[in-house]
Amino acid sequence: MTAEYAIIIMAAVAFAGVLVAIVRSEQIREMLVTLVENALGSGG
């Protein structure tokens, strides 16, 4: 494994951690649901 692969894996793990934090946040989840509902509702 080269250093490039190690950096890519660390970045992917960090990104996954951010996604988990977003999903577990009630306020952000509600905001995303509202955003999707508005997008689907205004689509026609």
mmCIF entry with sequence, helices, sheets and N, C-alpha, C, O atoms, coordinates in Angstrom:
data_MODEL
# 
_entry.id   MODEL 
# 
_entity.id                         1 
_entity.type                       polymer 
_entity.pdbx_number_of_molecules   1 
# 
_entity_poly.entity_id                      1 
_entity_poly.type                           'polypeptide(L)' 
_entity_poly.nstd_linkage                   no 
_entity_poly.nstd_monomer                   no 
_entity_poly.pdbx_seq_one_letter_code       MTAEYAIIIMAAVAFAGVLVAIVRSEQIREMLVTLVENALGSGG 
_entity_poly.pdbx_seq_one_letter_code_can   MTAEYAIIIMAAVAFAGVLVAIVRSEQIREMLVTLVENALGSGG 
_entity_poly.pdbx_strand_id                 A 
# 
loop_
_entity_poly_seq.entity_id 
_entity_poly_seq.num 
_entity_poly_seq.mon_id 
_entity_poly_seq.hetero 
1 1  MET n 
1 2  THR n 
1 3  ALA n 
1 4  GLU n 
1 5  TYR n 
1 6  ALA n 
1 7  ILE n 
1 8  ILE n 
1 9  ILE n 
1 10 MET n 
1 11 ALA n 
1 12 ALA n 
1 13 VAL n 
1 14 ALA n 
1 15 PHE n 
1 16 ALA n 
1 17 GLY n 
1 18 VAL n 
1 19 LEU n 
1 20 VAL n 
1 21 ALA n 
1 22 ILE n 
1 23 VAL n 
1 24 ARG n 
1 25 SER n 
1 26 GLU n 
1 27 GLN n 
1 28 ILE n 
1 29 ARG n 
1 30 GLU n 
1 31 MET n 
1 32 LEU n 
1 33 VAL n 
1 34 THR n 
1 35 LEU n 
1 36 VAL n 
1 37 GLU n 
1 38 ASN n 
1 39 ALA n 
1 40 LEU n 
1 41 GLY n 
1 42 SER n 
1 43 GLY n 
1 44 GLY n 
# 
_struct_asym.id          A 
_struct_asym.entity_id   1 
# 
loop_
_struct_conf.conf_type_id 
_struct_conf.id 
_struct_conf.pdbx_PDB_helix_id 
_struct_conf.beg_label_comp_id 
_struct_conf.beg_label_asym_id 
_struct_conf.beg_label_seq_id 
_struct_conf.pdbx_beg_PDB_ins_code 
_struct_conf.end_label_comp_id 
_struct_conf.end_label_asym_id 
_struct_conf.end_label_seq_id 
_struct_conf.pdbx_end_PDB_ins_code 
_struct_conf.beg_auth_comp_id 
_struct_conf.beg_auth_asym_id 
_struct_conf.beg_auth_seq_id 
_struct_conf.end_auth_comp_id 
_struct_conf.end_auth_asym_id 
_struct_conf.end_auth_seq_id 
_struct_conf.pdbx_PDB_helix_class 
_struct_conf.details 
_struct_conf.pdbx_PDB_helix_length 
HELX_P HELX_P1 AA1 ALA A 3  ? ARG A 24 ? ALA A 3  ARG A 24 1 ? 22 
HELX_P HELX_P2 AA2 GLU A 26 ? SER A 42 ? GLU A 26 SER A 42 1 ? 17 
# 
_struct_conf_type.id          HELX_P 
_struct_conf_type.criteria    ? 
_struct_conf_type.reference   ? 
# 
loop_
_atom_site.group_PDB 
_atom_site.id 
_atom_site.type_symbol 
_atom_site.label_atom_id 
_atom_site.label_alt_id 
_atom_site.label_comp_id 
_atom_site.label_asym_id 
_atom_site.label_entity_id 
_atom_site.label_seq_id 
_atom_site.pdbx_PDB_ins_code 
_atom_site.Cartn_x 
_atom_site.Cartn_y 
_atom_site.Cartn_z 
_atom_site.occupancy 
_atom_site.B_iso_or_equiv 
_atom_site.pdbx_formal_charge 
_atom_site.auth_seq_id 
_atom_site.auth_comp_id 
_atom_site.auth_asym_id 
_atom_site.auth_atom_id 
_atom_site.pdbx_PDB_model_num 
ATOM 1   N N  . MET A 1 1  ? 0.856   -1.189 0.000   1.00 0.00 ? 1  MET A N  1 
ATOM 2   C CA . MET A 1 1  ? 0.000   0.000  0.000   1.00 0.00 ? 1  MET A CA 1 
ATOM 3   C C  . MET A 1 1  ? 0.894   1.241  0.000   1.00 0.00 ? 1  MET A C  1 
ATOM 4   O O  . MET A 1 1  ? 1.825   1.355  0.798   1.00 0.00 ? 1  MET A O  1 
ATOM 5   N N  . THR A 1 2  ? 0.600   2.140  -0.883  1.00 0.00 ? 2  THR A N  1 
ATOM 6   C CA . THR A 1 2  ? 1.407   3.351  -0.970  1.00 0.00 ? 2  THR A CA 1 
ATOM 7   C C  . THR A 1 2  ? 0.786   4.459  -0.133  1.00 0.00 ? 2  THR A C  1 
ATOM 8   O O  . THR A 1 2  ? -0.331  4.333  0.370   1.00 0.00 ? 2  THR A O  1 
ATOM 9   N N  . ALA A 1 3  ? 1.520   5.520  0.000   1.00 0.00 ? 3  ALA A N  1 
ATOM 10  C CA . ALA A 1 3  ? 1.032   6.654  0.793   1.00 0.00 ? 3  ALA A CA 1 
ATOM 11  C C  . ALA A 1 3  ? -0.228  7.257  0.180   1.00 0.00 ? 3  ALA A C  1 
ATOM 12  O O  . ALA A 1 3  ? -1.098  7.742  0.904   1.00 0.00 ? 3  ALA A O  1 
ATOM 13  N N  . GLU A 1 4  ? -0.335  7.231  -1.149  1.00 0.00 ? 4  GLU A N  1 
ATOM 14  C CA . GLU A 1 4  ? -1.515  7.784  -1.794  1.00 0.00 ? 4  GLU A CA 1 
ATOM 15  C C  . GLU A 1 4  ? -2.774  7.023  -1.391  1.00 0.00 ? 4  GLU A C  1 
ATOM 16  O O  . GLU A 1 4  ? -3.810  7.622  -1.106  1.00 0.00 ? 4  GLU A O  1 
ATOM 17  N N  . TYR A 1 5  ? -2.670  5.692  -1.371  1.00 0.00 ? 5  TYR A N  1 
ATOM 18  C CA . TYR A 1 5  ? -3.818  4.896  -0.959  1.00 0.00 ? 5  TYR A CA 1 
ATOM 19  C C  . TYR A 1 5  ? -4.184  5.169  0.495   1.00 0.00 ? 5  TYR A C  1 
ATOM 20  O O  . TYR A 1 5  ? -5.366  5.236  0.835   1.00 0.00 ? 5  TYR A O  1 
ATOM 21  N N  . ALA A 1 6  ? -3.192  5.325  1.344   1.00 0.00 ? 6  ALA A N  1 
ATOM 22  C CA . ALA A 1 6  ? -3.449  5.601  2.755   1.00 0.00 ? 6  ALA A CA 1 
ATOM 23  C C  . ALA A 1 6  ? -4.177  6.935  2.909   1.00 0.00 ? 6  ALA A C  1 
ATOM 24  O O  . ALA A 1 6  ? -5.106  7.048  3.709   1.00 0.00 ? 6  ALA A O  1 
ATOM 25  N N  . ILE A 1 7  ? -3.761  7.939  2.147   1.00 0.00 ? 7  ILE A N  1 
ATOM 26  C CA . ILE A 1 7  ? -4.414  9.249  2.213   1.00 0.00 ? 7  ILE A CA 1 
ATOM 27  C C  . ILE A 1 7  ? -5.856  9.147  1.726   1.00 0.00 ? 7  ILE A C  1 
ATOM 28  O O  . ILE A 1 7  ? -6.757  9.730  2.329   1.00 0.00 ? 7  ILE A O  1 
ATOM 29  N N  . ILE A 1 8  ? -6.078  8.415  0.648   1.00 0.00 ? 8  ILE A N  1 
ATOM 30  C CA . ILE A 1 8  ? -7.432  8.261  0.109   1.00 0.00 ? 8  ILE A CA 1 
ATOM 31  C C  . ILE A 1 8  ? -8.324  7.548  1.120   1.00 0.00 ? 8  ILE A C  1 
ATOM 32  O O  . ILE A 1 8  ? -9.473  7.945  1.318   1.00 0.00 ? 8  ILE A O  1 
ATOM 33  N N  . ILE A 1 9  ? -7.811  6.504  1.760   1.00 0.00 ? 9  ILE A N  1 
ATOM 34  C CA . ILE A 1 9  ? -8.605  5.770  2.744   1.00 0.00 ? 9  ILE A CA 1 
ATOM 35  C C  . ILE A 1 9  ? -8.924  6.654  3.942   1.00 0.00 ? 9  ILE A C  1 
ATOM 36  O O  . ILE A 1 9  ? -10.050 6.635  4.440   1.00 0.00 ? 9  ILE A O  1 
ATOM 37  N N  . MET A 1 10 ? -7.954  7.425  4.409   1.00 0.00 ? 10 MET A N  1 
ATOM 38  C CA . MET A 1 10 ? -8.212  8.321  5.548   1.00 0.00 ? 10 MET A CA 1 
ATOM 39  C C  . MET A 1 10 ? -9.262  9.375  5.186   1.00 0.00 ? 10 MET A C  1 
ATOM 40  O O  . MET A 1 10 ? -10.119 9.705  6.005   1.00 0.00 ? 10 MET A O  1 
ATOM 41  N N  . ALA A 1 11 ? -9.197  9.899  3.971   1.00 0.00 ? 11 ALA A N  1 
ATOM 42  C CA . ALA A 1 11 ? -10.183 10.885 3.538   1.00 0.00 ? 11 ALA A CA 1 
ATOM 43  C C  . ALA A 1 11 ? -11.571 10.264 3.453   1.00 0.00 ? 11 ALA A C  1 
ATOM 44  O O  . ALA A 1 11 ? -12.558 10.895 3.833   1.00 0.00 ? 11 ALA A O  1 
ATOM 45  N N  . ALA A 1 12 ? -11.653 9.032  2.958   1.00 0.00 ? 12 ALA A N  1 
ATOM 46  C CA . ALA A 1 12 ? -12.940 8.351  2.859   1.00 0.00 ? 12 ALA A CA 1 
ATOM 47  C C  . ALA A 1 12 ? -13.530 8.093  4.246   1.00 0.00 ? 12 ALA A C  1 
ATOM 48  O O  . ALA A 1 12 ? -14.732 8.261  4.452   1.00 0.00 ? 12 ALA A O  1 
ATOM 49  N N  . VAL A 1 13 ? -12.693 7.688  5.187   1.00 0.00 ? 13 VAL A N  1 
ATOM 50  C CA . VAL A 1 13 ? -13.167 7.446  6.554   1.00 0.00 ? 13 VAL A CA 1 
ATOM 51  C C  . VAL A 1 13 ? -13.644 8.753  7.189   1.00 0.00 ? 13 VAL A C  1 
ATOM 52  O O  . VAL A 1 13 ? -14.669 8.776  7.870   1.00 0.00 ? 13 VAL A O  1 
ATOM 53  N N  . ALA A 1 14 ? -12.911 9.828  6.969   1.00 0.00 ? 14 ALA A N  1 
ATOM 54  C CA . ALA A 1 14 ? -13.319 11.123 7.516   1.00 0.00 ? 14 ALA A CA 1 
ATOM 55  C C  . ALA A 1 14 ? -14.653 11.566 6.901   1.00 0.00 ? 14 ALA A C  1 
ATOM 56  O O  . ALA A 1 14 ? -15.521 12.078 7.607   1.00 0.00 ? 14 ALA A O  1 
ATOM 57  N N  . PHE A 1 15 ? -14.812 11.372 5.609   1.00 0.00 ? 15 PHE A N  1 
ATOM 58  C CA . PHE A 1 15 ? -16.060 11.735 4.934   1.00 0.00 ? 15 PHE A CA 1 
ATOM 59  C C  . PHE A 1 15 ? -17.227 10.910 5.478   1.00 0.00 ? 15 PHE A C  1 
ATOM 60  O O  . PHE A 1 15 ? -18.317 11.438 5.699   1.00 0.00 ? 15 PHE A O  1 
ATOM 61  N N  . ALA A 1 16 ? -16.993 9.615  5.692   1.00 0.00 ? 16 ALA A N  1 
ATOM 62  C CA . ALA A 1 16 ? -18.033 8.757  6.256   1.00 0.00 ? 16 ALA A CA 1 
ATOM 63  C C  . ALA A 1 16 ? -18.412 9.225  7.659   1.00 0.00 ? 16 ALA A C  1 
ATOM 64  O O  . ALA A 1 16 ? -19.587 9.200  8.028   1.00 0.00 ? 16 ALA A O  1 
ATOM 65  N N  . GLY A 1 17 ? -17.429 9.648  8.432   1.00 0.00 ? 17 GLY A N  1 
ATOM 66  C CA . GLY A 1 17 ? -17.712 10.161 9.771   1.00 0.00 ? 17 GLY A CA 1 
ATOM 67  C C  . GLY A 1 17 ? -18.577 11.408 9.725   1.00 0.00 ? 17 GLY A C  1 
ATOM 68  O O  . GLY A 1 17 ? -19.476 11.575 10.548  1.00 0.00 ? 17 GLY A O  1 
ATOM 69  N N  . VAL A 1 18 ? -18.313 12.273 8.775   1.00 0.00 ? 18 VAL A N  1 
ATOM 70  C CA . VAL A 1 18 ? -19.128 13.481 8.621   1.00 0.00 ? 18 VAL A CA 1 
ATOM 71  C C  . VAL A 1 18 ? -20.556 13.102 8.235   1.00 0.00 ? 18 VAL A C  1 
ATOM 72  O O  . VAL A 1 18 ? -21.510 13.684 8.750   1.00 0.00 ? 18 VAL A O  1 
ATOM 73  N N  . LEU A 1 19 ? -20.711 12.139 7.341   1.00 0.00 ? 19 LEU A N  1 
ATOM 74  C CA . LEU A 1 19 ? -22.046 11.707 6.946   1.00 0.00 ? 19 LEU A CA 1 
ATOM 75  C C  . LEU A 1 19 ? -22.814 11.115 8.119   1.00 0.00 ? 19 LEU A C  1 
ATOM 76  O O  . LEU A 1 19 ? -24.009 11.369 8.275   1.00 0.00 ? 19 LEU A O  1 
ATOM 77  N N  . VAL A 1 20 ? -22.133 10.328 8.942   1.00 0.00 ? 20 VAL A N  1 
ATOM 78  C CA . VAL A 1 20 ? -22.793 9.750  10.121  1.00 0.00 ? 20 VAL A CA 1 
ATOM 79  C C  . VAL A 1 20 ? -23.231 10.856 11.068  1.00 0.00 ? 20 VAL A C  1 
ATOM 80  O O  . VAL A 1 20 ? -24.328 10.795 11.624  1.00 0.00 ? 20 VAL A O  1 
ATOM 81  N N  . ALA A 1 21 ? -22.390 11.861 11.257  1.00 0.00 ? 21 ALA A N  1 
ATOM 82  C CA . ALA A 1 21 ? -22.750 12.973 12.136  1.00 0.00 ? 21 ALA A CA 1 
ATOM 83  C C  . ALA A 1 21 ? -23.961 13.717 11.590  1.00 0.00 ? 21 ALA A C  1 
ATOM 84  O O  . ALA A 1 21 ? -24.829 14.133 12.357  1.00 0.00 ? 21 ALA A O  1 
ATOM 85  N N  . ILE A 1 22 ? -24.026 13.887 10.286  1.00 0.00 ? 22 ILE A N  1 
ATOM 86  C CA . ILE A 1 22 ? -25.159 14.581 9.666   1.00 0.00 ? 22 ILE A CA 1 
ATOM 87  C C  . ILE A 1 22 ? -26.435 13.772 9.851   1.00 0.00 ? 22 ILE A C  1 
ATOM 88  O O  . ILE A 1 22 ? -27.475 14.330 10.202  1.00 0.00 ? 22 ILE A O  1 
ATOM 89  N N  . VAL A 1 23 ? -26.368 12.464 9.619   1.00 0.00 ? 23 VAL A N  1 
ATOM 90  C CA . VAL A 1 23 ? -27.554 11.617 9.720   1.00 0.00 ? 23 VAL A CA 1 
ATOM 91  C C  . VAL A 1 23 ? -28.063 11.574 11.157  1.00 0.00 ? 23 VAL A C  1 
ATOM 92  O O  . VAL A 1 23 ? -29.272 11.499 11.378  1.00 0.00 ? 23 VAL A O  1 
ATOM 93  N N  . ARG A 1 24 ? -27.173 11.618 12.126  1.00 0.00 ? 24 ARG A N  1 
ATOM 94  C CA . ARG A 1 24 ? -27.583 11.543 13.529  1.00 0.00 ? 24 ARG A CA 1 
ATOM 95  C C  . ARG A 1 24 ? -28.081 12.877 14.066  1.00 0.00 ? 24 ARG A C  1 
ATOM 96  O O  . ARG A 1 24 ? -28.681 12.923 15.140  1.00 0.00 ? 24 ARG A O  1 
ATOM 97  N N  . SER A 1 25 ? -27.845 13.948 13.344  1.00 0.00 ? 25 SER A N  1 
ATOM 98  C CA . SER A 1 25 ? -28.303 15.262 13.800  1.00 0.00 ? 25 SER A CA 1 
ATOM 99  C C  . SER A 1 25 ? -29.760 15.455 13.405  1.00 0.00 ? 25 SER A C  1 
ATOM 100 O O  . SER A 1 25 ? -30.095 15.453 12.221  1.00 0.00 ? 25 SER A O  1 
ATOM 101 N N  . GLU A 1 26 ? -30.621 15.620 14.397  1.00 0.00 ? 26 GLU A N  1 
ATOM 102 C CA . GLU A 1 26 ? -32.059 15.736 14.149  1.00 0.00 ? 26 GLU A CA 1 
ATOM 103 C C  . GLU A 1 26 ? -32.387 16.990 13.338  1.00 0.00 ? 26 GLU A C  1 
ATOM 104 O O  . GLU A 1 26 ? -33.208 16.934 12.423  1.00 0.00 ? 26 GLU A O  1 
ATOM 105 N N  . GLN A 1 27 ? -31.754 18.125 13.666  1.00 0.00 ? 27 GLN A N  1 
ATOM 106 C CA . GLN A 1 27 ? -32.047 19.368 12.956  1.00 0.00 ? 27 GLN A CA 1 
ATOM 107 C C  . GLN A 1 27 ? -31.653 19.268 11.489  1.00 0.00 ? 27 GLN A C  1 
ATOM 108 O O  . GLN A 1 27 ? -32.411 19.686 10.615  1.00 0.00 ? 27 GLN A O  1 
ATOM 109 N N  . ILE A 1 28 ? -30.486 18.722 11.215  1.00 0.00 ? 28 ILE A N  1 
ATOM 110 C CA . ILE A 1 28 ? -30.030 18.621 9.823   1.00 0.00 ? 28 ILE A CA 1 
ATOM 111 C C  . ILE A 1 28 ? -30.903 17.639 9.062   1.00 0.00 ? 28 ILE A C  1 
ATOM 112 O O  . ILE A 1 28 ? -31.216 17.867 7.894   1.00 0.00 ? 28 ILE A O  1 
ATOM 113 N N  . ARG A 1 29 ? -31.301 16.546 9.711   1.00 0.00 ? 29 ARG A N  1 
ATOM 114 C CA . ARG A 1 29 ? -32.168 15.565 9.055   1.00 0.00 ? 29 ARG A CA 1 
ATOM 115 C C  . ARG A 1 29 ? -33.492 16.212 8.672   1.00 0.00 ? 29 ARG A C  1 
ATOM 116 O O  . ARG A 1 29 ? -33.976 16.022 7.556   1.00 0.00 ? 29 ARG A O  1 
ATOM 117 N N  . GLU A 1 30 ? -34.079 16.974 9.586   1.00 0.00 ? 30 GLU A N  1 
ATOM 118 C CA . GLU A 1 30 ? -35.344 17.650 9.286   1.00 0.00 ? 30 GLU A CA 1 
ATOM 119 C C  . GLU A 1 30 ? -35.177 18.647 8.142   1.00 0.00 ? 30 GLU A C  1 
ATOM 120 O O  . GLU A 1 30 ? -36.051 18.766 7.284   1.00 0.00 ? 30 GLU A O  1 
ATOM 121 N N  . MET A 1 31 ? -34.061 19.356 8.134   1.00 0.00 ? 31 MET A N  1 
ATOM 122 C CA . MET A 1 31 ? -33.807 20.321 7.079   1.00 0.00 ? 31 MET A CA 1 
ATOM 123 C C  . MET A 1 31 ? -33.693 19.617 5.720   1.00 0.00 ? 31 MET A C  1 
ATOM 124 O O  . MET A 1 31 ? -34.227 20.104 4.723   1.00 0.00 ? 31 MET A O  1 
ATOM 125 N N  . LEU A 1 32 ? -33.005 18.482 5.679   1.00 0.00 ? 32 LEU A N  1 
ATOM 126 C CA . LEU A 1 32 ? -32.852 17.750 4.423   1.00 0.00 ? 32 LEU A CA 1 
ATOM 127 C C  . LEU A 1 32 ? -34.188 17.200 3.944   1.00 0.00 ? 32 LEU A C  1 
ATOM 128 O O  . LEU A 1 32 ? -34.486 17.243 2.750   1.00 0.00 ? 32 LEU A O  1 
ATOM 129 N N  . VAL A 1 33 ? -34.996 16.682 4.868   1.00 0.00 ? 33 VAL A N  1 
ATOM 130 C CA . VAL A 1 33 ? -36.312 16.164 4.488   1.00 0.00 ? 33 VAL A CA 1 
ATOM 131 C C  . VAL A 1 33 ? -37.168 17.285 3.907   1.00 0.00 ? 33 VAL A C  1 
ATOM 132 O O  . VAL A 1 33 ? -37.833 17.100 2.887   1.00 0.00 ? 33 VAL A O  1 
ATOM 133 N N  . THR A 1 34 ? -37.152 18.435 4.551   1.00 0.00 ? 34 THR A N  1 
ATOM 134 C CA . THR A 1 34 ? -37.919 19.579 4.053   1.00 0.00 ? 34 THR A CA 1 
ATOM 135 C C  . THR A 1 34 ? -37.429 19.999 2.671   1.00 0.00 ? 34 THR A C  1 
ATOM 136 O O  . THR A 1 34 ? -38.229 20.304 1.787   1.00 0.00 ? 34 THR A O  1 
ATOM 137 N N  . LEU A 1 35 ? -36.118 20.011 2.493   1.00 0.00 ? 35 LEU A N  1 
ATOM 138 C CA . LEU A 1 35 ? -35.546 20.389 1.206   1.00 0.00 ? 35 LEU A CA 1 
ATOM 139 C C  . LEU A 1 35 ? -35.996 19.431 0.108   1.00 0.00 ? 35 LEU A C  1 
ATOM 140 O O  . LEU A 1 35 ? -36.376 19.867 -0.979  1.00 0.00 ? 35 LEU A O  1 
ATOM 141 N N  . VAL A 1 36 ? -35.955 18.129 0.385   1.00 0.00 ? 36 VAL A N  1 
ATOM 142 C CA . VAL A 1 36 ? -36.368 17.136 -0.612  1.00 0.00 ? 36 VAL A CA 1 
ATOM 143 C C  . VAL A 1 36 ? -37.864 17.252 -0.887  1.00 0.00 ? 36 VAL A C  1 
ATOM 144 O O  . VAL A 1 36 ? -38.290 17.180 -2.039  1.00 0.00 ? 36 VAL A O  1 
ATOM 145 N N  . GLU A 1 37 ? -38.662 17.431 0.163   1.00 0.00 ? 37 GLU A N  1 
ATOM 146 C CA . GLU A 1 37 ? -40.108 17.565 -0.046  1.00 0.00 ? 37 GLU A CA 1 
ATOM 147 C C  . GLU A 1 37 ? -40.431 18.799 -0.879  1.00 0.00 ? 37 GLU A C  1 
ATOM 148 O O  . GLU A 1 37 ? -41.306 18.746 -1.744  1.00 0.00 ? 37 GLU A O  1 
ATOM 149 N N  . ASN A 1 38 ? -39.749 19.894 -0.636  1.00 0.00 ? 38 ASN A N  1 
ATOM 150 C CA . ASN A 1 38 ? -39.971 21.108 -1.419  1.00 0.00 ? 38 ASN A CA 1 
ATOM 151 C C  . ASN A 1 38 ? -39.565 20.895 -2.874  1.00 0.00 ? 38 ASN A C  1 
ATOM 152 O O  . ASN A 1 38 ? -40.262 21.332 -3.789  1.00 0.00 ? 38 ASN A O  1 
ATOM 153 N N  . ALA A 1 39 ? -38.447 20.230 -3.080  1.00 0.00 ? 39 ALA A N  1 
ATOM 154 C CA . ALA A 1 39 ? -37.981 19.977 -4.450  1.00 0.00 ? 39 ALA A CA 1 
ATOM 155 C C  . ALA A 1 39 ? -38.964 19.090 -5.197  1.00 0.00 ? 39 ALA A C  1 
ATOM 156 O O  . ALA A 1 39 ? -39.266 19.348 -6.362  1.00 0.00 ? 39 ALA A O  1 
ATOM 157 N N  . LEU A 1 40 ? -39.470 18.043 -4.539  1.00 0.00 ? 40 LEU A N  1 
ATOM 158 C CA . LEU A 1 40 ? -40.419 17.161 -5.190  1.00 0.00 ? 40 LEU A CA 1 
ATOM 159 C C  . LEU A 1 40 ? -41.765 17.837 -5.397  1.00 0.00 ? 40 LEU A C  1 
ATOM 160 O O  . LEU A 1 40 ? -42.426 17.616 -6.412  1.00 0.00 ? 40 LEU A O  1 
ATOM 161 N N  . GLY A 1 41 ? -42.169 18.652 -4.446  1.00 0.00 ? 41 GLY A N  1 
ATOM 162 C CA . GLY A 1 41 ? -43.449 19.340 -4.546  1.00 0.00 ? 41 GLY A CA 1 
ATOM 163 C C  . GLY A 1 41 ? -43.480 20.379 -5.642  1.00 0.00 ? 41 GLY A C  1 
ATOM 164 O O  . GLY A 1 41 ? -44.497 20.554 -6.313  1.00 0.00 ? 41 GLY A O  1 
ATOM 165 N N  . SER A 1 42 ? -42.363 21.074 -5.828  1.00 0.00 ? 42 SER A N  1 
ATOM 166 C CA . SER A 1 42 ? -42.327 22.123 -6.844  1.00 0.00 ? 42 SER A CA 1 
ATOM 167 C C  . SER A 1 42 ? -42.011 21.567 -8.227  1.00 0.00 ? 42 SER A C  1 
ATOM 168 O O  . SER A 1 42 ? -42.058 22.292 -9.221  1.00 0.00 ? 42 SER A O  1 
ATOM 169 N N  . GLY A 1 43 ? -41.687 20.272 -8.286  1.00 0.00 ? 43 GLY A N  1 
ATOM 170 C CA . GLY A 1 43 ? -41.333 19.677 -9.571  1.00 0.00 ? 43 GLY A CA 1 
ATOM 171 C C  . GLY A 1 43 ? -42.525 19.492 -10.497 1.00 0.00 ? 43 GLY A C  1 
ATOM 172 O O  . GLY A 1 43 ? -42.351 19.317 -11.703 1.00 0.00 ? 43 GLY A O  1 
ATOM 173 N N  . GLY A 1 44 ? -43.704 19.529 -9.959  1.00 0.00 ? 44 GLY A N  1 
ATOM 174 C CA . GLY A 1 44 ? -44.833 19.451 -10.842 1.00 0.00 ? 44 GLY A CA 1 
ATOM 175 C C  . GLY A 1 44 ? -45.776 18.384 -10.438 1.00 0.00 ? 44 GLY A C  1 
ATOM 176 O O  . GLY A 1 44 ? -46.800 18.184 -11.092 1.00 0.00 ? 44 GLY A O  1 
# 
